[in-house]
Amino acid sequence: MNGEENETSAVVTTTPPLKKSPTASLNGDNEATQDLVPTDLTFLIKDRVKIKGTSDDAWTPQHDSVINNFISDNNSKLLVAYVDSVNGVTVDTVVPNNQNAEELVYFIKTGRFTELTEATFSSVIQWGTLRSGYLESLLRIMNGIYAPLFFKNTSWPDSIKNDFSAQLHRFLASLTDIKHKMKGKTVLYIPNEGLDLSAEIA
């Protein structure tokens, strides 16, 4: 998962995915040639960000760049969108370490290695809206719902599962650290993975 060491947006310019679009054949026959044209999938994210302070005019090319990177990069697991009291609409790949936003929309990839399209969005991405106290809410959701599902998945090859698990642990450790540092505490993240195994199996 994504770590949250700071609030700097990971703005990466990417080329949107391509889809084939039929065009008329130049030789006049009934065959159609196929041209590659960009497919803009940012609307899949923006249409689901329904929080106070957002509007169609609030979205910028920088927002689109971050969203496109999340969509196209398999290593990018988390995307958040919120309205910052200073910077306005903010899209980032890390959870902000302050709570000056009243609402936060999160998008988390389920771990299914399927091409992200309009048809597969609901099966590949989990999303929701968190309000005040969103750090605690997100950590509770991750530890209680998503993390157990990921760690208990036995259908992935070991290489993929190990890589994904390492990223998820880093994300949970960072989220745990940020949550407690805001209260002036230092708390170590202890993974729950494998706690249900017997000593012999472990």
C-alpha positions as CSV (number, residue, x, y, z in Angstrom):
1,M,0.0,0.0,0.0
2,N,0.9,3.5,-0.1
3,G,3.0,5.0,2.7
4,E,2.1,8.4,4.1
5,E,5.4,10.0,5.0
6,N,4.3,13.5,3.9
7,E,1.5,15.3,2.1
8,T,3.3,15.9,-1.2
9,S,1.0,14.8,-4.0
10,A,2.6,12.1,-6.2
11,V,1.8,13.8,-9.5
12,V,3.0,11.5,-12.3
13,T,2.2,12.2,-16.0
14,T,1.1,9.1,-17.7
15,T,-0.4,8.2,-21.1
16,P,-4.0,7.1,-20.7
17,P,-4.9,3.6,-21.7
18,L,-5.8,3.0,-25.3
19,K,-8.9,1.5,-26.9
20,K,-9.6,0.5,-30.5
21,S,-12.2,2.6,-32.4
22,P,-13.5,1.6,-35.8
23,T,-13.1,4.0,-38.7
24,A,-14.2,3.9,-42.3
25,S,-11.9,2.0,-44.7
26,L,-10.0,4.2,-47.1
27,N,-10.5,1.7,-50.0
28,G,-14.2,2.0,-49.8
29,D,-14.9,-1.7,-49.0
30,N,-17.0,-2.9,-46.0
31,E,-13.9,-3.6,-43.8
32,A,-13.1,-1.3,-41.0
33,T,-9.7,-0.3,-39.9
34,Q,-8.8,0.1,-36.2
35,D,-7.2,3.3,-34.9
36,L,-5.9,3.6,-31.4
37,V,-7.5,6.5,-29.4
38,P,-7.0,7.4,-25.8
39,T,-9.5,6.3,-23.3
40,D,-10.1,8.7,-20.4
41,L,-11.1,6.8,-17.3
42,T,-10.6,9.6,-14.8
43,F,-14.4,10.0,-14.7
44,L,-14.6,6.7,-12.9
45,I,-13.0,8.4,-10.0
46,K,-14.3,11.9,-10.3
47,D,-17.9,10.9,-10.6
48,R,-17.6,9.2,-7.2
49,V,-16.1,12.1,-5.3
50,K,-19.3,13.7,-4.0
51,I,-18.2,15.9,-1.2
52,K,-18.8,19.5,-0.3
53,G,-16.5,21.9,-2.3
54,T,-16.2,19.8,-5.4
55,S,-17.5,20.7,-8.8
56,D,-16.7,20.0,-12.5
57,D,-14.7,23.2,-12.6
58,A,-12.6,22.2,-9.6
59,W,-10.8,19.4,-11.5
60,T,-7.4,20.2,-13.1
61,P,-5.0,18.4,-15.4
62,Q,-2.8,17.7,-12.3
63,H,-5.7,15.9,-10.7
64,D,-6.2,13.8,-13.9
65,S,-2.5,12.9,-13.9
66,V,-2.6,11.5,-10.4
67,I,-5.8,9.6,-11.1
68,N,-4.4,8.2,-14.3
69,N,-1.3,7.0,-12.5
70,F,-3.5,5.2,-9.9
71,I,-5.5,3.6,-12.6
72,S,-2.6,2.4,-14.8
73,D,0.0,1.5,-12.1
74,N,-0.6,-1.9,-10.5
75,N,1.7,-0.9,-7.6
76,S,-0.5,2.1,-6.8
77,K,-3.0,0.7,-4.3
78,L,-4.6,3.8,-2.6
79,L,-6.1,7.0,-3.9
80,V,-7.7,9.7,-1.7
81,A,-9.6,12.8,-2.6
82,Y,-10.6,15.6,-0.2
83,V,-11.1,19.3,0.0
84,D,-8.2,21.0,1.8
85,S,-9.0,24.2,3.6
86,V,-6.0,25.9,1.9
87,N,-5.4,24.1,-1.4
88,G,-9.0,23.2,-2.3
89,V,-9.7,19.9,-4.1
90,T,-6.7,17.6,-3.5
91,V,-6.1,14.1,-5.0
92,D,-3.2,12.1,-3.5
93,T,-1.9,8.6,-3.1
94,V,-1.3,9.1,0.6
95,V,-3.6,9.9,3.5
96,P,-3.0,13.4,4.8
97,N,-1.4,13.6,8.2
98,N,-3.7,16.4,9.3
99,Q,-7.4,16.6,9.6
100,N,-8.3,19.9,8.1
101,A,-10.7,18.2,5.7
102,E,-14.2,17.5,6.8
103,E,-14.6,14.6,4.4
104,L,-12.3,12.2,2.6
105,V,-13.1,9.8,-0.3
106,Y,-10.9,6.7,-0.6
107,F,-10.3,4.3,-3.4
108,I,-8.5,1.0,-2.6
109,K,-7.6,-1.7,-5.2
110,T,-8.9,-5.1,-4.1
111,G,-5.8,-6.9,-5.3
112,R,-7.5,-8.6,-8.3
113,F,-5.1,-8.4,-11.2
114,T,-7.8,-7.4,-13.7
115,E,-7.6,-4.5,-16.2
116,L,-9.4,-1.5,-14.8
117,T,-12.3,-0.5,-17.1
118,E,-15.8,0.9,-16.6
119,A,-17.2,-2.6,-16.5
120,T,-14.7,-4.0,-14.0
121,F,-14.4,-0.9,-11.7
122,S,-16.7,-2.2,-9.0
123,S,-14.9,-5.5,-8.7
124,V,-11.4,-4.0,-8.8
125,I,-11.9,-1.0,-6.6
126,Q,-13.5,-0.5,-3.2
127,W,-14.4,3.1,-2.3
128,G,-16.2,5.0,0.3
129,T,-16.5,8.3,2.1
130,L,-15.1,9.1,5.6
131,R,-15.9,12.1,7.7
132,S,-14.3,13.7,10.7
133,G,-11.8,11.3,12.4
134,Y,-11.1,9.7,9.0
135,L,-7.7,8.4,10.0
136,E,-9.2,6.3,12.8
137,S,-12.0,5.2,10.4
138,L,-9.7,4.2,7.6
139,L,-7.4,2.3,9.9
140,R,-10.3,0.4,11.4
141,I,-11.7,-0.4,8.0
142,M,-8.3,-1.6,6.7
143,N,-7.6,-3.8,9.8
144,G,-11.1,-5.1,10.1
145,I,-12.1,-5.7,6.5
146,Y,-9.6,-5.3,3.7
147,A,-6.3,-6.5,5.3
148,P,-7.8,-9.9,6.4
149,L,-9.2,-10.5,3.0
150,F,-5.8,-9.7,1.3
151,F,-3.7,-11.8,3.7
152,K,-6.0,-14.8,3.6
153,N,-6.1,-14.9,-0.2
154,T,-4.5,-18.2,-1.3
155,S,-5.1,-17.9,-5.1
156,W,-2.1,-15.6,-5.8
157,P,1.4,-16.8,-6.8
158,D,3.7,-16.4,-3.8
159,S,5.8,-13.7,-5.5
160,I,2.8,-11.5,-6.1
161,K,1.3,-12.1,-2.7
162,N,4.6,-11.4,-0.9
163,D,5.1,-8.1,-2.8
164,F,1.5,-7.0,-2.2
165,S,1.7,-8.0,1.5
166,A,4.9,-6.0,2.0
167,Q,3.3,-2.9,0.5
168,L,0.1,-3.3,2.6
169,H,2.1,-3.7,5.8
170,R,4.1,-0.5,5.0
171,F,0.8,1.3,4.4
172,L,-0.8,0.1,7.7
173,A,2.4,0.9,9.6
174,S,2.5,4.4,8.3
175,L,-1.2,4.9,8.9
176,T,-0.9,3.6,12.5
177,D,2.1,5.9,13.1
178,I,0.4,9.0,11.7
179,K,-2.8,8.3,13.7
180,H,-1.1,8.1,17.1
181,K,1.5,10.8,16.5
182,M,-1.3,13.3,16.0
183,K,-2.2,12.5,19.6
184,G,1.4,12.8,20.8
185,K,1.9,9.0,21.1
186,T,4.4,6.5,19.7
187,V,2.7,3.2,18.8
188,L,4.4,0.4,16.9
189,Y,2.5,-1.4,14.2
190,I,2.1,-5.2,14.9
191,P,0.9,-7.2,11.9
192,N,-2.2,-9.4,12.5
193,E,-1.2,-11.7,9.6
194,G,-0.6,-15.3,10.8
195,L,-2.0,-14.8,14.3
196,D,-4.6,-17.4,13.7
197,L,-2.1,-20.0,12.8
198,S,-0.9,-22.7,15.2
199,A,2.6,-22.6,16.5
200,E,3.5,-25.7,14.5
201,I,2.3,-24.2,11.2
202,A,3.7,-20.8,11.9
